[in-house]
Amino acid sequence: MMGSGIYGGLGGILVELLIILLIVGVVVMLLNRSNFVGSGNNERLVKVEKDVEDIKKAVEEIRNKLNEI
């Protein structure tokens, strides 16, 4: 019987649907726990942007000192 699913019939379709929903739920839960999505990500982005600006200023100061020499 082709296309009847793992367990066959309507019950098999329901079991497959429940398995898929369980897997999707576990993935979403793990992503939320790892702070992949959320406001914590914004705070890290702001910190990285500030660090980049500080590095740019430091590089510019070193460039100016080298030009003086």
Backbone as JSON Lines, residues from 0, in Angstrom:
{"i":0,"aa":"M","n":[0.83,-1.17,0.0],"ca":[0.0,0.0,0.0],"c":[0.88,1.24,0.0]}
{"i":1,"aa":"M","n":[0.93,1.9,-1.1],"ca":[1.76,3.09,-1.25],"c":[1.07,4.31,-0.65]}
{"i":2,"aa":"G","n":[1.83,5.12,0.05],"ca":[1.32,6.39,0.56],"c":[0.4,6.27,1.75]}
{"i":3,"aa":"S","n":[0.42,5.17,2.44],"ca":[-0.48,5.03,3.58],"c":[0.16,5.46,4.89]}
{"i":4,"aa":"G","n":[1.4,5.91,4.85],"ca":[2.06,6.4,6.05],"c":[2.74,5.29,6.82]}
{"i":5,"aa":"I","n":[3.27,5.64,7.97],"ca":[4.01,4.68,8.78],"c":[3.06,3.62,9.33]}
{"i":6,"aa":"Y","n":[1.94,4.03,9.9],"ca":[1.04,3.1,10.57],"c":[-0.2,2.81,9.74]}
{"i":7,"aa":"G","n":[-0.39,3.51,8.65],"ca":[-1.51,3.27,7.76],"c":[-2.79,3.96,8.22]}
{"i":8,"aa":"G","n":[-3.52,4.46,7.27],"ca":[-4.82,5.05,7.55],"c":[-4.77,6.4,8.22]}
{"i":9,"aa":"L","n":[-5.91,6.8,8.73],"ca":[-6.06,8.11,9.38],"c":[-5.26,8.19,10.66]}
{"i":10,"aa":"G","n":[-5.18,7.12,11.4],"ca":[-4.4,7.1,12.64],"c":[-2.93,7.35,12.38]}
{"i":11,"aa":"G","n":[-2.42,6.8,11.28],"ca":[-1.03,7.01,10.92],"c":[-0.73,8.45,10.59]}
{"i":12,"aa":"I","n":[-1.66,9.09,9.89],"ca":[-1.48,10.5,9.54],"c":[-1.44,11.35,10.81]}
{"i":13,"aa":"L","n":[-2.33,11.04,11.76],"ca":[-2.36,11.8,13.02],"c":[-1.07,11.59,13.82]}
{"i":14,"aa":"V","n":[-0.56,10.37,13.84],"ca":[0.69,10.09,14.56],"c":[1.85,10.83,13.91]}
{"i":15,"aa":"E","n":[1.92,10.82,12.57],"ca":[2.98,11.54,11.87],"c":[2.9,13.04,12.14]}
{"i":16,"aa":"L","n":[1.68,13.59,12.15],"ca":[1.49,15.02,12.43],"c":[1.94,15.36,13.85]}
{"i":17,"aa":"L","n":[1.63,14.52,14.81],"ca":[2.06,14.75,16.18],"c":[3.58,14.69,16.32]}
{"i":18,"aa":"I","n":[4.21,13.77,15.6],"ca":[5.67,13.66,15.64],"c":[6.31,14.92,15.06]}
{"i":19,"aa":"I","n":[5.78,15.42,13.95],"ca":[6.32,16.64,13.33],"c":[6.15,17.82,14.27]}
{"i":20,"aa":"L","n":[4.98,17.97,14.89],"ca":[4.74,19.08,15.81],"c":[5.66,18.99,17.03]}
{"i":21,"aa":"L","n":[5.92,17.79,17.51],"ca":[6.83,17.61,18.64],"c":[8.25,18.05,18.28]}
{"i":22,"aa":"I","n":[8.71,17.68,17.1],"ca":[10.06,18.05,16.66],"c":[10.16,19.56,16.51]}
{"i":23,"aa":"V","n":[9.17,20.18,15.88],"ca":[9.18,21.64,15.71],"c":[9.16,22.34,17.07]}
{"i":24,"aa":"G","n":[8.37,21.84,18.01],"ca":[8.3,22.43,19.35],"c":[9.63,22.36,20.06]}
{"i":25,"aa":"V","n":[10.32,21.22,19.96],"ca":[11.62,21.07,20.61],"c":[12.63,22.04,20.01]}
{"i":26,"aa":"V","n":[12.64,22.19,18.68],"ca":[13.58,23.1,18.02],"c":[13.32,24.53,18.46]}
{"i":27,"aa":"V","n":[12.06,24.96,18.48],"ca":[11.73,26.33,18.89],"c":[12.13,26.55,20.35]}
{"i":28,"aa":"M","n":[11.9,25.57,21.21],"ca":[12.27,25.71,22.62],"c":[13.78,25.85,22.78]}
{"i":29,"aa":"L","n":[14.54,25.07,22.03],"ca":[16.0,25.15,22.12],"c":[16.52,26.49,21.59]}
{"i":30,"aa":"L","n":[15.93,26.99,20.52],"ca":[16.35,28.29,19.99],"c":[16.05,29.41,20.98]}
{"i":31,"aa":"N","n":[14.91,29.37,21.63],"ca":[14.57,30.4,22.62],"c":[15.49,30.32,23.83]}
{"i":32,"aa":"R","n":[15.85,29.13,24.24],"ca":[16.72,28.97,25.4],"c":[18.12,29.49,25.11]}
{"i":33,"aa":"S","n":[18.58,29.36,23.87],"ca":[19.95,29.78,23.53],"c":[20.04,31.27,23.24]}
{"i":34,"aa":"N","n":[18.96,32.03,23.45],"ca":[18.91,33.48,23.19],"c":[19.24,33.81,21.75]}
{"i":35,"aa":"F","n":[18.95,32.88,20.84],"ca":[19.14,33.15,19.42],"c":[18.16,34.22,18.96]}
{"i":36,"aa":"V","n":[16.99,34.21,19.54],"ca":[15.95,35.19,19.23],"c":[15.62,35.9,20.54]}
{"i":37,"aa":"G","n":[15.55,37.23,20.49],"ca":[15.14,37.95,21.7],"c":[15.85,39.26,21.85]}
{"i":38,"aa":"S","n":[15.54,39.95,22.94],"ca":[16.09,41.28,23.18],"c":[17.56,41.21,23.59]}
{"i":39,"aa":"G","n":[18.01,40.11,24.14],"ca":[19.41,39.97,24.52],"c":[20.32,40.11,23.32]}
{"i":40,"aa":"N","n":[19.83,39.72,22.17],"ca":[20.61,39.83,20.95],"c":[20.84,41.29,20.6]}
{"i":41,"aa":"N","n":[19.85,42.16,20.83],"ca":[19.99,43.59,20.55],"c":[21.06,44.21,21.43]}
{"i":42,"aa":"E","n":[21.09,43.84,22.69],"ca":[22.08,44.39,23.61],"c":[23.49,44.01,23.19]}
{"i":43,"aa":"R","n":[23.66,42.78,22.75],"ca":[24.98,42.35,22.28],"c":[25.38,43.1,21.03]}
{"i":44,"aa":"L","n":[24.41,43.36,20.14],"ca":[24.69,44.09,18.91],"c":[25.13,45.52,19.22]}
{"i":45,"aa":"V","n":[24.48,46.18,20.16],"ca":[24.86,47.54,20.55],"c":[26.27,47.54,21.13]}
{"i":46,"aa":"K","n":[26.59,46.55,21.94],"ca":[27.92,46.46,22.54],"c":[28.99,46.26,21.46]}
{"i":47,"aa":"V","n":[28.7,45.41,20.49],"ca":[29.66,45.16,19.4],"c":[29.86,46.43,18.58]}
{"i":48,"aa":"E","n":[28.78,47.15,18.3],"ca":[28.89,48.4,17.54],"c":[29.75,49.42,18.3]}
{"i":49,"aa":"K","n":[29.58,49.51,19.62],"ca":[30.38,50.43,20.42],"c":[31.85,50.02,20.37]}
{"i":50,"aa":"D","n":[32.11,48.71,20.48],"ca":[33.5,48.23,20.41],"c":[34.13,48.55,19.05]}
{"i":51,"aa":"V","n":[33.36,48.43,17.99],"ca":[33.88,48.74,16.65],"c":[34.24,50.22,16.56]}
{"i":52,"aa":"E","n":[33.4,51.08,17.11],"ca":[33.69,52.52,17.09],"c":[34.97,52.82,17.89]}
{"i":53,"aa":"D","n":[35.13,52.18,19.04],"ca":[36.34,52.37,19.84],"c":[37.58,51.92,19.08]}
{"i":54,"aa":"I","n":[37.48,50.81,18.38],"ca":[38.62,50.31,17.6],"c":[38.94,51.27,16.47]}
{"i":55,"aa":"K","n":[37.92,51.81,15.82],"ca":[38.16,52.78,14.74],"c":[38.9,54.01,15.26]}
{"i":56,"aa":"K","n":[38.5,54.5,16.46],"ca":[39.18,55.66,17.05],"c":[40.63,55.33,17.37]}
{"i":57,"aa":"A","n":[40.87,54.14,17.91],"ca":[42.23,53.74,18.25],"c":[43.1,53.63,17.01]}
{"i":58,"aa":"V","n":[42.56,53.08,15.94],"ca":[43.31,52.95,14.69],"c":[43.62,54.33,14.12]}
{"i":59,"aa":"E","n":[42.67,55.24,14.2],"ca":[42.9,56.59,13.69],"c":[43.99,57.3,14.5]}
{"i":60,"aa":"E","n":[43.99,57.11,15.83],"ca":[45.05,57.72,16.65],"c":[46.41,57.14,16.31]}
{"i":61,"aa":"I","n":[46.48,55.84,16.1],"ca":[47.77,55.21,15.73],"c":[48.21,55.72,14.37]}
{"i":62,"aa":"R","n":[47.28,55.86,13.44],"ca":[47.62,56.38,12.1],"c":[48.17,57.8,12.19]}
{"i":63,"aa":"N","n":[47.54,58.63,13.03],"ca":[48.02,60.01,13.19],"c":[49.43,60.04,13.8]}
{"i":64,"aa":"K","n":[49.69,59.19,14.78],"ca":[51.01,59.14,15.4],"c":[52.06,58.67,14.4]}
{"i":65,"aa":"L","n":[51.72,57.7,13.57],"ca":[52.65,57.22,12.57],"c":[52.94,58.29,11.51]}
{"i":66,"aa":"N","n":[51.93,59.09,11.18],"ca":[52.14,60.16,10.21],"c":[53.03,61.25,10.77]}
{"i":67,"aa":"E","n":[52.96,61.49,12.09],"ca":[53.84,62.47,12.73],"c":[55.3,62.03,12.68]}
{"i":68,"aa":"I","n":[55.52,60.73,12.79],"ca":[56.89,60.2,12.78],"c":[57.39,60.29,11.38]}
